[in-house]
Amino acid sequence: MRPTSTALAAFALAAAASASWGFDAKDSRPAAQASFKEWLEVLALPNDATEAADIQKNAAWFAKAFERRGFSVRQLANGDKPMVLATWDAAPASGKTLLLYAHMDGQAVKPAEWAQKSPWQPVLKQKSGDNQWSEIALDQLQSKDVNPDWRVFARSSSDDKAPIVMLLAALDALRAKGVAPSANLKVILDSEEEKGSPTLGKVIDENLAALKADALLVLDGPMHASNQPTLVFGNRGIAQATVTVYGARSDLHSGHYGNYAANPAQSLARLLASMKGEDGRVTIAGYYDGIRFDEQARAVMQAVPDDEAALTKRLGIAAAEKVGANYQEAMQYPSLNVRGLQSAEVGAKARTVVPAVAVAELDLRTVPETPPERLEQLLRTHIEKQGYHLVAGEPTEQDRAQYPKLASLKMGGVSASSMAVRTDLNAPVGEWLRRGMRKAWGSDPVQIRMMGGTVPTGAAVSALKIPFVIVPLVNADNNQHSNNENMRIGNYFDGVHSLTNILTERF
């Protein structure tokens, strides 16, 4: 799709006036409020990441929305779930190009778990005196007295449709003032982020020239819990491992063979216990090698306004593990998490048996200093040092006769999209964003060196060789991926305000 000549000309003429324009909140508020109509409209489109027809409808909707703003738009081939690329290249004086990433797909829903008729019918709610949410009329979003604490509840209301429509609103606010972004813009909307972006790297590789840019902004994720403007300079990666410990050839009667045939569940428990100390630190040799913090990194981590006491209270734990000195430092290390265990049955299905196998599924959150290939080798070596013979599949009869301790290790879940990546805090893109945030809010944002979760920035950074920063705009308590996902209206207004100032700051 091509933009109308009138729309493109209007934006091009505005480009000359965009030298570090400062926007007050009142300048962006009308466009933000006007965009609520589009936001509610697109929230009514189901966007389950597994449903191709849903994704196609969302891709068509967003394509038209960007085209109306003067962007050249095309859908990028991706099987039956196309991605969207929108480009605005009125060639401002800087000659720089900014690539913005967001995703238009959403998590699956269980409608019965939502406190509303349908997750695909957005509703507006306010909190009553008894701390309960009650529905109010949607048309109040167009009133003069919009309460910033009202929230819109719907799937993808925050993750990730709100940031995309905030961007559209920011562009509308700029045009209303006769101002254009300070850089050329490209926007890519992922169609499978909630499935781990398995094809993002492939789509980028197939469209390298069209996606070429000087920096990447990721419009995804929640702001810091303090609800202050936030910049995130890195994210951990993820790899998965399955450890299976083998016992006898089949389940055995526990009365006849207990005390005689080793129980693989207990063997697995000892093996897992050997991997982490009581303080929570991984004890596998070399697991934390290479991780160092300079003075600036420590200062940045210490400056994040985390309330550790409130955090442990919210989680319902008495104390945190001692991997790092605080929450932010803990996120700078790779983790080893047991995400699931299985051996025989419990409850009504329990049998008095010595189980034949015990299985542990692990997820390993990686950091740039600890690639998954290295962690796999360390894990493999550690298991062997505990006396286990590792097999590739089911043990053979020869294996069973020769080795008293048998196990297998299978790795998975590693892709470019799941890589750990981090941008230097001193990189030009970081200074540019800090200037934009200072212009918007009068102070520096909260700066997070590395967030704990994994987002699919690795594929883009690996293919395009550009620095990136995550610019989260939604409230931290948004219930993303869960029932009753919501978006706070005050955060929506603030997000549009942040974007107008960022996009007009000279890049």
C-alpha positions in Angstrom: 0.0 0.0 0.0 1.2 3.5 -0.7 0.3 6.7 1.2 -1.8 9.4 -0.3 0.3 12.2 -1.9 -1.5 14.8 0.3 -0.7 13.0 3.5 2.9 12.4 2.6 3.4 16.0 1.4 2.0 17.4 4.6 4.5 15.3 6.7 7.4 16.2 4.4 6.8 19.9 4.7 6.7 19.5 8.5 10.1 17.8 8.6 11.9 21.1 8.3 10.3 22.4 11.5 11.2 19.4 13.7 14.5 20.5 15.2 14.1 19.3 18.8 10.6 20.6 19.3 9.4 20.4 22.9 5.8 19.2 23.5 3.8 20.0 26.6 1.4 17.3 27.8 -1.5 19.5 26.6 -0.1 19.4 23.1 -0.4 15.7 22.8 -3.6 15.2 24.9 -6.1 16.0 22.2 -4.6 13.5 19.7 -4.3 10.9 22.5 -7.9 11.2 23.4 -9.0 11.2 19.8 -7.1 7.9 19.3 -9.2 6.1 21.8 -11.8 5.4 19.1 -9.2 3.5 17.0 -7.8 1.8 20.1 -11.2 0.4 21.1 -11.9 -0.6 17.5 -8.7 -2.7 17.1 -9.1 -4.2 20.5 -12.4 -5.7 19.3 -10.4 -7.7 16.7 -9.4 -11.1 18.2 -5.6 -11.5 17.7 -4.8 -15.0 19.1 -1.3 -15.7 17.9 -2.3 -19.2 16.8 -5.2 -18.1 14.6 -4.1 -17.1 11.1 -7.5 -15.4 10.2 -7.3 -13.2 13.3 -3.7 -12.1 12.5 -4.6 -11.3 8.9 -7.5 -9.0 10.0 -5.2 -7.2 12.5 -2.5 -6.8 9.8 -5.0 -5.3 7.4 -6.3 -2.9 10.1 -2.9 -1.6 11.2 -1.7 -1.3 7.5 -4.6 1.1 6.8 -4.0 3.0 10.0 -0.4 3.7 9.1 -1.3 4.4 5.5 -3.7 7.2 6.7 -0.7 8.8 8.4 1.3 9.0 5.2 3.3 5.8 5.5 4.2 3.4 2.8 2.9 0.1 4.0 3.3 -3.5 2.9 2.7 -6.8 4.5 5.8 -9.0 4.8 5.3 -12.6 3.8 5.3 -15.0 6.8 3.3 -18.1 5.9 -0.3 -17.4 6.8 0.5 -14.8 9.5 2.0 -11.7 7.7 3.9 -9.1 9.5 3.5 -5.4 8.7 6.2 -2.9 7.6 5.3 0.8 7.6 7.8 3.3 6.3 8.0 7.1 6.4 11.0 8.6 4.7 10.6 12.3 4.2 14.3 12.6 4.6 14.8 14.9 7.6 18.1 16.8 7.8 19.6 14.2 10.1 19.3 11.5 7.5 18.9 8.9 10.3 16.4 6.1 10.3 14.7 4.7 13.4 13.1 1.2 13.3 10.3 0.7 15.8 9.2 -2.8 16.8 5.9 -3.9 18.4 3.7 -6.9 18.1 0.0 -7.1 17.0 -0.7 -10.7 18.2 -1.9 -11.7 21.6 -2.1 -14.5 24.1 -5.0 -17.0 23.9 -7.9 -16.3 26.2 -10.2 -18.2 28.5 -13.4 -16.0 28.4 -14.9 -17.6 31.5 -12.0 -16.3 33.6 -12.6 -12.7 32.6 -14.8 -10.4 34.6 -16.6 -9.1 31.5 -18.7 -10.4 28.7 -15.8 -11.0 26.3 -12.1 -10.3 26.3 -12.6 -9.0 22.8 -15.2 -6.4 23.9 -13.2 -3.7 25.6 -14.8 -2.2 28.7 -13.9 0.9 30.8 -13.7 0.4 34.5 -13.1 2.5 37.6 -12.1 1.3 41.1 -14.8 1.8 43.7 -14.4 2.5 47.4 -14.2 -1.2 48.3 -11.3 -1.6 46.0 -13.3 -3.4 43.3 -13.5 -2.6 39.6 -16.8 -1.6 38.2 -17.8 -0.9 34.6 -18.6 2.6 33.3 -19.7 3.8 29.9 -17.0 3.8 27.2 -18.1 7.1 25.9 -16.7 8.8 29.0 -13.3 8.4 27.4 -14.3 11.4 25.2 -15.4 13.6 28.1 -13.4 16.6 29.4 -12.8 15.0 32.8 -11.1 11.7 32.0 -9.8 10.1 35.1 -6.2 8.9 34.6 -6.9 5.9 37.0 -9.6 4.5 34.8 -8.6 1.4 32.9 -9.6 -0.3 29.7 -9.9 -4.1 30.1 -9.4 -6.3 27.0 -6.9 -8.8 25.6 -3.9 -6.9 24.2 -5.2 -3.6 25.8 -1.6 -3.2 27.0 0.4 -6.0 25.4 0.9 -4.8 22.8 -1.8 -2.9 20.9 -1.8 0.2 23.2 1.8 1.2 22.4 1.1 0.9 18.6 -1.9 3.1 18.8 0.0 5.5 21.1 2.5 5.8 18.3 -0.2 6.6 15.9 -1.6 9.2 18.3 1.9 10.8 18.7 2.2 11.1 14.9 -1.2 12.8 14.9 -0.1 15.2 17.6 3.0 16.1 15.7 1.1 16.8 12.5 -1.4 18.9 14.3 1.4 21.2 15.4 3.1 21.2 12.0 6.0 19.2 13.3 7.6 16.0 11.9 9.8 13.3 13.5 13.5 14.1 13.5 14.3 10.9 11.8 13.0 8.6 9.1 10.7 6.0 10.6 10.2 2.3 9.9 7.7 0.3 12.0 7.6 -3.5 12.0 4.7 -5.3 13.6 5.4 -8.9 14.6 2.6 -11.4 14.1 4.0 -14.2 16.3 5.6 -12.6 19.3 3.4 -14.5 21.7 4.7 -17.7 20.2 8.3 -16.7 20.7 8.7 -14.9 17.4 10.0 -18.1 15.7 10.0 -16.6 12.2 11.1 -13.0 13.0 14.7 -13.6 12.1 13.8 -15.2 8.8 11.5 -12.3 7.9 14.2 -9.8 8.8 16.8 -11.7 6.7 14.4 -11.7 3.7 13.8 -8.0 4.0 17.2 -6.6 5.2 17.3 -3.7 2.8 13.8 -2.6 3.6 14.5 -2.8 7.4 17.9 -1.1 7.4 18.0 1.5 10.2 20.4 3.2 12.6 18.7 2.1 15.8 15.8 -0.1 17.1 13.2 1.0 19.6 11.1 -1.8 21.1 7.7 -0.6 22.2 6.8 -3.5 24.4 6.8 -4.5 28.1 5.8 -2.9 31.3 7.3 0.2 32.9 9.1 0.1 36.2 6.8 -0.7 39.1 7.1 2.9 40.3 5.3 4.0 37.1 8.1 6.4 36.2 9.2 6.8 32.6 11.5 3.8 31.9 14.2 2.8 29.5 15.5 -0.8 29.3 18.9 -1.5 27.7 18.9 -5.3 27.6 17.0 -8.5 28.1 18.0 -11.9 29.1 17.7 -14.8 26.6 16.3 -18.2 27.2 17.2 -21.8 26.5 15.4 -24.9 27.6 16.7 -28.2 28.9 15.1 -31.6 29.7 16.9 -33.8 32.1 15.6 -37.4 32.4 17.0 -39.9 34.9 16.3 -43.6 34.2 15.7 -46.3 36.7 14.5 -49.8 36.1 13.0 -50.8 32.7 9.5 -50.3 33.9 7.6 -49.1 37.1 8.1 -51.6 39.9 6.0 -52.6 42.9 7.4 -50.5 45.8 6.9 -53.3 48.3 8.8 -55.9 46.4 11.5 -53.6 45.1 11.8 -50.6 47.4 15.2 -50.6 49.1 16.5 -52.6 46.1 16.0 -50.7 42.8 17.1 -47.1 42.9 14.2 -44.6 42.6 15.0 -42.1 39.8 12.8 -39.4 41.4 15.1 -39.4 44.4 18.2 -39.6 42.2 16.9 -36.6 40.1 16.2 -34.7 43.3 19.9 -35.1 44.4 21.1 -34.2 40.9 19.0 -31.0 40.9 20.1 -30.1 44.4 23.7 -30.4 43.3 23.1 -27.6 40.8 22.1 -24.8 43.2 23.0 -23.9 46.7 20.6 -23.0 49.5 21.4 -19.4 48.8 20.0 -19.8 45.3 23.3 -19.4 43.5 24.1 -21.9 40.7 27.0 -24.2 41.8 27.8 -25.6 38.4 31.4 -24.7 37.8 31.9 -21.7 35.5 28.2 -20.8 35.3 28.8 -17.1 36.2 32.2 -16.7 34.6 32.7 -13.5 32.7 30.1 -11.4 34.5 31.6 -8.1 35.7 30.1 -4.8 36.7 31.9 -1.5 36.2 31.3 1.5 38.3 28.7 2.9 36.0 26.7 -0.3 35.8 26.6 -0.6 39.5 25.5 3.1 39.8 22.7 2.5 37.3 21.4 -0.6 39.1 21.5 1.1 42.5 19.6 4.1 41.1 16.6 2.0 40.1 13.9 2.8 42.7 13.0 -0.8 43.6 11.2 -1.3 46.9 12.7 -4.7 47.9 10.5 -5.1 51.0 7.4 -4.4 49.0 8.5 -6.8 46.3 9.1 -9.7 48.7 5.8 -9.0 50.4 3.9 -9.0 47.1 5.6 -12.3 46.1 4.8 -13.8 49.5 8.4 -14.8 50.3 10.3 -14.0 53.4 13.6 -13.3 51.7 15.1 -13.2 48.2 17.8 -15.6 46.9 21.4 -14.3 47.1 22.4 -14.4 43.5 22.8 -10.6 43.4 22.9 -7.9 46.1 19.4 -6.7 45.0 16.7 -7.4 42.3 18.5 -5.5 39.5 21.8 -7.2 40.1 20.1 -10.6 40.2 18.8 -10.0 36.7 22.4 -9.6 35.3 23.2 -13.3 36.0 22.1 -16.4 34.1 19.5 -18.4 35.9 18.7 -22.1 36.2 15.1 -22.7 36.9 13.2 -26.0 37.4 10.0 -25.2 35.5 8.4 -28.6 35.9 8.9 -32.1 37.4 7.3 -35.4 36.6 7.7 -38.9 38.0 4.8 -41.4 38.3 1.6 -39.9 39.7 0.2 -38.1 42.8 -3.2 -37.6 44.3 -6.1 -39.9 43.2 -3.9 -41.4 40.5 -1.0 -42.3 42.8 0.3 -45.9 42.7 2.7 -47.7 45.1 5.5 -47.9 42.6 9.2 -47.3 42.2 8.9 -45.2 39.0 11.0 -46.0 35.9 11.9 -42.5 35.0 12.0 -39.0 36.5 12.0 -35.8 34.3 12.9 -32.3 35.1 12.3 -29.5 32.6 14.6 -26.5 33.1 14.7 -23.0 31.6 18.0 -21.2 31.5 17.8 -17.4 31.3 21.0 -16.3 29.6 22.9 -13.0 29.5 25.3 -11.8 26.8 28.3 -13.1 28.7 26.8 -16.6 28.9 25.5 -17.9 25.6 23.3 -21.0 25.7 25.9 -23.2 24.0 28.3 -22.6 26.8 25.7 -23.2 29.5 24.7 -26.5 27.9 28.2 -27.8 27.9 28.7 -26.7 31.6 25.4 -28.5 32.5 26.4 -31.6 30.6 29.8 -31.7 32.3 28.2 -31.2 35.7 25.8 -34.1 35.2 28.6 -36.4 34.1 30.7 -35.3 37.2 27.8 -36.6 39.4 28.5 -40.0 38.0 25.9 -40.2 35.2 26.3 -41.7 31.8 24.4 -39.6 29.3 22.5 -41.3 26.6 20.9 -39.7 23.5 17.6 -41.5 23.9 16.2 -44.5 25.7 19.1 -46.6 27.3 20.0 -49.7 25.5 20.3 -53.1 27.2 24.0 -52.7 27.1 23.7 -49.2 28.8 21.5 -50.7 31.5 24.0 -53.5 32.2 27.0 -51.3 32.2 26.1 -48.0 33.9 24.4 -47.7 37.4 23.4 -44.0 36.8 21.8 -43.2 33.5 20.4 -39.9 32.3 19.7 -37.9 29.1 20.0 -34.2 28.5 18.1 -32.5 25.6 18.4 -28.8 24.8 15.8 -26.7 23.0 14.2 -23.4 22.7 17.3 -21.6 21.4 16.8 -19.2 18.4 18.0 -15.8 17.4 14.7 -14.4 18.9 15.6 -15.8 22.3 19.2 -14.4 22.4 20.3 -12.2 25.3 21.2 -8.8 24.0 22.3 -5.5 25.7 23.1 -2.0 24.5 25.9 0.0 26.2 24.3 2.7 28.3 26.7 5.2 26.8 25.6 4.5 23.2 24.3 7.5 21.2 20.8 5.9 21.1 20.7 5.9 24.9 21.7 9.5 25.2 19.1 10.5 22.5 16.3 8.8 24.5 17.4 10.3 27.7 17.3 13.8 26.1 13.8 13.1 24.8 12.6 11.8 28.2 14.1 14.8 30.0 12.4 17.1 27.6 9.1 15.4 28.3 9.4 15.0 32.1 12.1 17.3 33.3 14.2 14.5 34.7 16.0 11.3 33.7 14.0 8.2 33.3 14.5 5.0 35.3 17.2 3.1 33.5 17.3 -0.7 33.6 20.5 -2.3 32.4 19.0 -5.7 31.8 15.5 -6.9 32.4 14.8 -10.5 33.5 12.4 -11.5 30.8 13.0 -12.4 27.2 11.7 -10.4 24.2 12.5 -11.1 20.6 15.1 -8.3 20.1 17.9 -10.8 19.5 16.8 -11.7 16.0 16.7 -8.0 14.9 19.9 -7.0 16.6 21.7 -10.1 15.2 20.5 -9.5 11.6 20.6 -5.7 11.4 23.6 -5.1 13.6 22.1 -2.0 15.3 21.8 -0.9 18.9 18.4 -1.2 20.6 16.5 0.1 23.6 13.2 -1.0 25.0 10.8 1.8 25.7 8.0 0.4 27.9 4.9 2.5 28.1 2.3 0.5 29.9 1.5 0.1 33.6 3.4 -2.7 35.3 0.2 -4.1 36.9 -1.5 -4.7 33.5 -2.1 -8.5 33.9 -0.5 -9.2 30.6 -0.9 -12.8 29.4 -3.6 -13.3 32.0 -7.3 -12.7 32.4 -8.5 -9.2 33.0 -5.6 -7.6 31.1 -5.9 -3.8 31.3 -4.3 -0.5 30.4 -4.3 2.5 32.7 -5.5 5.7 30.9 -3.0 7.9 32.6 -0.2 5.7 31.2 -1.8 6.0 27.8 -1.7 9.8 27.9 1.9 9.7 29.3 3.0 7.3 26.6 1.8 9.5 23.8 3.5 12.5 25.6 6.8 10.6 25.8 6.7 9.5 22.2 6.1 13.0 20.9 9.1 14.3 22.7 11.3 11.4 21.7 10.4 11.5 18.1 11.1 15.3 17.8 14.4 15.1 19.6 17.3 15.3 17.1 18.5 11.7 16.7 
